[in-house]
Amino acid sequence: MSFLVLLPIMVALVLLQAPARAEKSHVEVLGSLHQVSFITALSFAGAEQRLEAAGSEGLLWVDANLQARRPGRSPGVVMSLAPHPDLPGVRYAGGYKGKDKRLGFLLSEDGGATWRQRAKGGDQALAFHALAVAPSAPATIYGFAKEAGLRLSHDGGRSWQAGGKLPAEAFDLAVAPNDPKSVYAATRAGLFASPDSGTTWQRRHPAKAPATFVNAETGGRLTSFIHRHGLVRSEDGGRTWSDISTAYQDRALMDLVIDPGNPRRFYAAADTGGVMISNDAGQSWLSIEGWRDQVPERITAGRRVFEENCQACHGEKGRGEKPGDIHARDENGLPVAPPLDDSGHGWHHADAQLAQTIREGSPRNERMIAWKDLLDGEAVRNVVAYVKSLWSFRSLACQGRRHMRCMH
Ligand code: HEC
């Protein structure tokens, strides 16, 4: 299922759970970020330039081990997040609370611990799906809400007026670092730019496919994601483009931030709601679940474990006992050893479940024995790392609890 269908469904799913969540207050530690149902926006913000992730659980602070905690009460389901470029405690956000309630334009002055509605954003409270503050003139804020189109504020979000007409629904907005009138929009119809505060728009990337996010940096650098094309970059304000990476199949990156302490480390929110991490400036991606194990030493050690113990049944590179036939059965009518690469459904399981199957064996099929007496904990961890190294971006973004969002 592609994100074009997925996004509205996921919002609906999250909202159905929202009333119960809203009553829970001051939940602190939420555990690893990958356990959060749905992340929509990321930023590095505050005096310490901490990673923050917004989505189904409101705004979360994320530590270096990717453990998430919520600084206060959740304002609701956050769909857009924008930190103030100069004031370290100030965050702006938009989204939903409960089934029918739109949050309007939210302000926090304490890094997301408490929130209040600064303005409705329109005649009625709007659900902003995109927000962007002009870095060189932070009183200028652009917003997009499906129900009202482009909105514009010149007083830090206290009052809002209608902006120009965007060519299509926007997923993300960005403002050029040194010109508050120069704004970019990643829309369902592609990537567009406006030189005049959103009054007129011109296409900025030739692809007539949905663009899902856009970042604008100094010197005319733009980074964007084009659906079914990939992660693209321009160094000249969008006149020419090059591909950073293309192997995303039907999945998409909905937001992307660069670690201020390491310019080659990127974090991105995938359209499955999961967060992905890249250590090579966006060329390859790991899911944050178990990402520390995705290192060459473990993968190489895991490959050896696999070749010695598992390959006889699960096939070379985990292609399965009967490659191409995942439903094949043996002479006793039991399933043959399934593929462990993309073509099987190992990626439906979380790391812990995969490790458990390997340690304990399959209750349904004695050919898959319990390996715990033959392989120690490290070897099991390594073989899981190897198996995951065989997976595409799609399987990594869809792993575990998210796999239902990726069924065709
Ligand atoms: C003798 C053949 C055989 C060997 C050797 C073997 N397996 Fe399996 N494995 C199977 C079979 C058969 C199944 C299917 C079990 C079922 O249907 O419940 C399976 C299932 C699995 C699954 C679950 C896959 C899924 O999609 O749910 C994992 C993970 C797995 N094996 C990993 C391993 C690892 C790692 C090794 C080596 C340490 C290994 N297996 C060695 C036969 C084998």
Boltz pocket constraint, residues with backbone or C-beta under 6 A from the ligand:
constraints:
  - pocket:
      binder: B
      contacts: [[A, 305], [A, 306], [A, 309], [A, 310], [A, 311], [A, 312], [A, 313], [A, 314], [A, 335], [A, 336], [A, 337], [A, 338], [A, 339], [A, 340], [A, 344], [A, 345], [A, 346], [A, 349], [A, 354], [A, 357], [A, 358], [A, 362], [A, 363], [A, 364], [A, 365], [A, 367], [A, 368], [A, 369], [A, 371], [A, 383]]
      max_distance: 6.0
